[in-house]
Amino acid sequence: MTTVVNIAELRIINFRVTDEEIVACLADGRTISVPLAWSWRLSEATPAQRSKFELIGDGQGVHWPDIDEDISIEGMLYGIPARRPKQAG
């Protein structure tokens, strides 16, 4: 049996960041998580900065204005971590 999921239909209804995980509860009943280390900005942020986020795109992603970080449900589902920019030198 093949199940097709339309990424555009996925929506976050609850979200949290712990000291070890980024956790999203979806409207379809699933809960997905990725390691905090997948976002170097969130890993380096303070707990206060991590807790200040907003859902964007009708729940398709999350934005942290204080650290200029965005994470999408698609990225979490497909395992696409944020890459640290290369340093000059």
Secondary structure, 3 states (H helix, E strand, C coil): CCCCCCHHHCCEEEEEECCCEEEEEECCCCEEEEEHHHCHHHHHCCHHHHHCCEEEHHHCEEEECCCCEEEEHHHHHHCCCCCCCCCCC
